[in-house]
Amino acid sequence: GAVVSQHPSRVICKSGTSVKIECRSLDFQATTMFWYRQFPKQSLMLMATSNEGSKATYEQGVEKDKFLINHASLTLSTLTVTSAHPEDSSFYICSAGARGLGEQYFGPGTRLTVT
Amino acid sequence: KQEVTQIPAALSVPEGENLVLNCSFTDSAIYNLQWFRQDPGKGLTSLLLIQSSQREQTSGRLNASLDKSSGRSTLYIAASQPGDSATYLCAVLTEAAGNKLTFGGGTRVLVKP
């Protein structure tokens, strides 16, 4: 149980375009989802926390108008990178937690390359 | 603000040797600590979760200890195999941080056959 999926696994987009990444909890209801980014050979950095039905909370230094997060249901959260630039190229990982579980379950990640 | 440190940053051992990975954290008021494994280009695989009231957790060849008062956790991997080569991350869920995990920088492990 506690499986989290991400789609797509890899995406290449041109500079200036937008790209959407989906994060789904497949077998449990995720009241909270988290979005991380990871640069090569570095650890995960939390970008934002999203709670179902409310606005996301962004970490300091993360542009909320550039990284749009929607958590419209208990099983789906989306991250949209708007007006992507090459420096947005990174590995984006989501995780999901359910009330009372005290554990986060991680998706397989999405590799974004902006050309 | 919670800070998590993992030492060493990289480790290379011959097959069969035991692995000892260290994780330290500055704020001891934690809910739990997790150890993860990450293969290159892949997501995270949860290995062990230790609640703040526990002192250790075991799963197969893996054993993780937690000393909350001193802010330390150690992951032991017995009889290492080449398949254990990966990056190992520890993360803590801190009371003051709500439900946000704070990650260490990871330890890159290479087990040589």
Interface residues (C-beta under 8 A of the other chain):
Chain A: Q6 T32 F34 K41 Q42 S43 L44 M45 L46 T49 F91 I93 S95 G97 G102 E103 Q104 Y105 F106 G107 P108 G109 R111
Chain B: Y31 N32 Q34 F36 G41 K42 G43 L44 T45 S46 L49 Q51 L89 L93 N99 K100 L101 F103 G104 G105 G106 R108
